[in-house]
Amino acid sequence: MNERDNQTRRDLIKGFGATAGALSLGLDPLFSAPAPETPNTFPQLNERARGWLRFLFEKATTRDDWTS
């Protein structure tokens, strides 16, 4: 029997993965081009929100005693 006849599906998928990996290493310019920069679309915190976060952090990390 031929070695090729004994291939499993896993071997086939691993072969495709190796081929795709080789393409991403620069053999194909489509896959090796750097991604375009995207603008920061996340909302920014204003001064008031940062103040509240600072206050809550200090309140949460202040050592206190609740035994009484």
N, CA, C and O atoms as a DFTB+ gen file, in Angstrom:
272 C
 N C O
     1  1       0.818      -1.184       0.000
     2  2       0.000       0.000       0.000
     3  2       0.865       1.252       0.000
     4  3       1.966       1.253       0.551
     5  1       0.395       2.256      -0.583
     6  2       1.105       3.513      -0.726
     7  2       0.977       4.339       0.561
     8  3      -0.045       4.262       1.243
     9  1       1.995       5.118       0.893
    10  2       1.953       5.999       2.080
    11  2       0.817       7.003       1.960
    12  3       0.187       7.360       2.956
    13  1       0.563       7.448       0.762
    14  2      -0.491       8.439       0.541
    15  2      -1.869       7.844       0.810
    16  3      -2.775       8.568       1.225
    17  1      -2.047       6.565       0.589
    18  2      -3.328       5.906       0.821
    19  2      -3.636       5.782       2.309
    20  3      -4.799       5.636       2.686
    21  1      -2.619       5.838       3.153
    22  2      -2.807       5.677       4.590
    23  2      -3.015       7.007       5.309
    24  3      -3.036       7.041       6.540
    25  1      -3.166       8.083       4.579
    26  2      -3.357       9.391       5.217
    27  2      -4.728       9.475       5.861
    28  3      -5.725       9.018       5.303
    29  1      -4.757      10.067       7.048
    30  2      -6.024      10.278       7.730
    31  2      -6.510      11.693       7.449
    32  3      -5.794      12.498       6.853
    33  1      -7.716      11.986       7.877
    34  2      -8.234      13.346       7.720
    35  2      -7.380      14.339       8.490
    36  3      -7.155      15.464       8.045
    37  1      -6.904      13.901       9.662
    38  2      -6.060      14.777      10.486
    39  2      -4.782      15.148       9.740
    40  3      -4.361      16.304       9.762
    41  1      -4.169      14.174       9.082
    42  2      -2.961      14.458       8.299
    43  2      -3.251      15.439       7.169
    44  3      -2.431      16.307       6.868
    45  1      -4.413      15.300       6.548
    46  2      -4.797      16.194       5.468
    47  2      -4.958      17.619       5.980
    48  3      -4.480      18.567       5.357
    49  1      -5.633      17.767       7.115
    50  2      -5.851      19.099       7.693
    51  2      -4.523      19.709       8.147
    52  3      -4.291      20.904       7.965
    53  1      -3.651      18.882       8.738
    54  2      -2.338      19.392       9.136
    55  2      -1.543      19.863       7.923
    56  3      -0.817      20.854       8.001
    57  1      -1.678      19.160       6.807
    58  2      -0.996      19.570       5.581
    59  2      -1.507      20.905       5.073
    60  3      -0.725      21.752       4.642
    61  1      -2.840      21.098       5.124
    62  2      -3.405      22.382       4.722
    63  2      -2.928      23.494       5.651
    64  3      -2.650      24.606       5.201
    65  1      -2.834      23.195       6.947
    66  2      -2.355      24.194       7.901
    67  2      -0.911      24.584       7.626
    68  3      -0.552      25.758       7.719
    69  1      -0.091      23.613       7.291
    70  2       1.307      23.917       6.972
    71  2       1.410      24.767       5.714
    72  3       2.248      25.665       5.629
    73  1       0.561      24.482       4.744
    74  2       0.562      25.270       3.512
    75  2       0.127      26.703       3.794
    76  3       0.735      27.652       3.299
    77  1      -0.932      26.855       4.595
    78  2      -1.403      28.201       4.940
    79  2      -0.350      28.949       5.748
    80  3      -0.189      30.159       5.585
    81  1       0.365      28.244       6.616
    82  2       1.425      28.877       7.380
    83  2       2.554      29.355       6.502
    84  3       3.112      30.429       6.727
    85  1       2.891      28.571       5.510
    86  2       3.949      28.970       4.578
    87  2       3.524      30.195       3.788
    88  3       4.339      31.076       3.513
    89  1       2.248      30.253       3.423
    90  2       1.763      31.422       2.682
    91  2       1.824      32.680       3.547
    92  3       2.121      33.767       3.050
    93  1       1.544      32.531       4.835
    94  2       1.538      33.709       5.699
    95  2       2.953      34.185       6.033
    96  3       3.119      35.292       6.545
    97  1       3.968      33.378       5.754
    98  2       5.345      33.782       6.035
    99  2       5.937      34.658       4.940
   100  3       7.102      35.047       5.019
   101  1       5.162      34.965       3.939
   102  2       5.665      35.894       2.946
   103  2       5.683      35.372       1.538
   104  3       6.107      36.083       0.628
   105  1       5.243      34.167       1.327
   106  2       5.233      33.658      -0.029
   107  2       4.101      34.263      -0.844
   108  3       4.166      34.282      -2.073
   109  1       3.068      34.754      -0.180
   110  2       1.934      35.355      -0.862
   111  2       1.754      36.777      -0.328
   112  3       1.492      36.936       0.864
   113  1       1.884      37.812      -1.155
   114  2       1.790      39.177      -0.654
   115  2       0.421      39.527      -0.090
   116  3       0.312      40.464       0.701
   117  1      -0.616      38.812      -0.469
   118  2      -1.947      39.093       0.057
   119  2      -2.001      38.828       1.555
   120  3      -2.631      39.583       2.296
   121  1      -1.344      37.758       2.009
   122  2      -1.392      37.398       3.417
   123  2      -0.303      38.072       4.241
   124  3      -0.417      38.138       5.465
   125  1       0.728      38.563       3.614
   126  2       1.837      39.124       4.366
   127  2       1.759      40.643       4.506
   128  3       2.615      41.241       5.157
   129  1       0.754      41.275       3.912
   130  2       0.630      42.727       4.019
   131  2       0.206      43.105       5.431
   132  3      -0.637      42.427       6.019
   133  1       0.776      44.183       5.993
   134  2       0.380      44.585       7.343
   135  2      -1.059      45.092       7.349
   136  3      -1.546      45.644       6.362
   137  1      -1.719      44.894       8.470
   138  2      -3.102      45.342       8.594
   139  2      -3.128      46.871       8.671
   140  3      -2.247      47.474       9.284
   141  1      -4.119      47.491       8.061
   142  2      -4.197      48.959       8.138
   143  2      -4.541      49.403       9.551
   144  3      -5.248      48.711      10.284
   145  1      -4.028      50.571       9.918
   146  2      -4.310      51.092      11.256
   147  2      -5.760      51.523      11.339
   148  3      -6.288      52.161      10.428
   149  1      -6.399      51.163      12.449
   150  2      -7.782      51.562      12.655
   151  2      -7.806      52.648      13.728
   152  3      -7.032      52.589      14.683
   153  1      -8.676      53.627      13.582
   154  2      -8.749      54.676      14.596
   155  2      -9.343      54.134      15.890
   156  3     -10.103      53.165      15.882
   157  1      -8.989      54.768      16.989
   158  2      -9.505      54.373      18.292
   159  2     -10.966      54.798      18.378
   160  3     -11.268      55.991      18.414
   161  1     -11.873      53.823      18.411
   162  2     -13.297      54.128      18.453
   163  2     -13.898      53.902      19.832
   164  3     -15.116      53.979      19.993
   165  1     -13.059      53.623      20.834
   166  2     -13.572      53.416      22.181
   167  2     -13.898      54.760      22.818
   168  3     -13.192      55.742      22.588
   169  1     -14.958      54.813      23.616
   170  2     -15.282      56.087      24.272
   171  2     -14.233      56.451      25.313
   172  3     -13.661      55.575      25.962
   173  1     -13.990      57.720      25.465
   174  2     -13.009      58.207      26.421
   175  2     -13.718      58.641      27.709
   176  3     -14.861      59.098      27.676
   177  1     -13.030      58.492      28.833
   178  2     -13.585      58.943      30.103
   179  2     -13.295      60.430      30.279
   180  3     -12.180      60.889      30.034
   181  1     -14.308      61.172      30.705
   182  2     -14.071      62.586      30.978
   183  2     -13.503      62.742      32.388
   184  3     -13.342      61.758      33.110
   185  1     -13.205      63.971      32.772
   186  2     -12.569      64.239      34.066
   187  2     -13.463      63.810      35.231
   188  3     -12.972      63.285      36.231
   189  1     -14.768      64.031      35.105
   190  2     -15.678      63.661      36.185
   191  2     -15.708      62.144      36.392
   192  3     -15.693      61.679      37.531
   193  1     -15.750      61.377      35.313
   194  2     -15.774      59.917      35.426
   195  2     -14.474      59.392      36.031
   196  3     -14.493      58.470      36.846
   197  1     -13.343      59.982      35.630
   198  2     -12.063      59.567      36.220
   199  2     -12.011      59.888      37.696
   200  3     -11.444      59.123      38.477
   201  1     -12.601      61.024      38.096
   202  2     -12.651      61.367      39.520
   203  2     -13.469      60.359      40.315
   204  3     -13.064      59.956      41.406
   205  1     -14.623      59.947      39.777
   206  2     -15.439      58.948      40.463
   207  2     -14.702      57.618      40.563
   208  3     -14.763      56.960      41.602
   209  1     -14.016      57.217      39.517
   210  2     -13.259      55.970      39.584
   211  2     -12.141      56.053      40.623
   212  3     -11.894      55.091      41.350
   213  1     -11.473      57.191      40.693
   214  2     -10.426      57.381      41.698
   215  2     -11.006      57.305      43.102
   216  3     -10.423      56.674      43.985
   217  1     -12.168      57.955      43.315
   218  2     -12.832      57.941      44.615
   219  2     -13.240      56.514      45.005
   220  3     -12.999      56.087      46.134
   221  1     -13.854      55.784      44.078
   222  2     -14.281      54.420      44.388
   223  2     -13.097      53.500      44.649
   224  3     -13.173      52.620      45.507
   225  1     -12.002      53.696      43.916
   226  2     -10.809      52.891      44.160
   227  2     -10.252      53.149      45.555
   228  3      -9.906      52.210      46.271
   229  1     -10.164      54.425      45.942
   230  2      -9.658      54.754      47.273
   231  2     -10.577      54.214      48.353
   232  3     -10.105      53.714      49.374
   233  1     -11.890      54.310      48.140
   234  2     -12.850      53.816      49.119
   235  2     -12.763      52.298      49.237
   236  3     -12.872      51.757      50.338
   237  1     -12.569      51.615      48.129
   238  2     -12.525      50.155      48.143
   239  2     -11.223      49.617      48.712
   240  3     -11.206      48.509      49.248
   241  1     -10.134      50.365      48.611
   242  2      -8.836      49.846      49.064
   243  2      -8.398      50.419      50.395
   244  3      -7.315      50.084      50.874
   245  1      -9.218      51.287      51.020
   246  2      -8.872      51.840      52.323
   247  2      -9.040      50.762      53.385
   248  3     -10.077      50.101      53.448
   249  1      -8.026      50.588      54.213
   250  2      -8.117      49.600      55.296
   251  2      -9.058      50.127      56.366
   252  3      -8.919      51.258      56.833
   253  1     -10.028      49.283      56.753
   254  2     -10.945      49.675      57.809
   255  2     -11.304      48.442      58.644
   256  3     -10.958      47.313      58.295
   257  1     -12.001      48.687      59.746
   258  2     -12.325      47.627      60.668
   259  2     -13.841      47.596      60.873
   260  3     -14.410      48.549      61.405
   261  1     -14.490      46.525      60.462
   262  2     -15.935      46.389      60.558
   263  2     -16.350      45.491      61.718
   264  3     -17.491      45.029      61.744
   265  1     -15.483      45.231      62.660
   266  2     -15.821      44.301      63.747
   267  2     -16.795      44.903      64.752
   268  3     -17.512      44.158      65.419
   269  1     -16.844      46.228      64.882
   270  2     -17.738      46.800      65.903
   271  2     -19.125      47.069      65.350
   272  3     -19.996      47.549      66.076
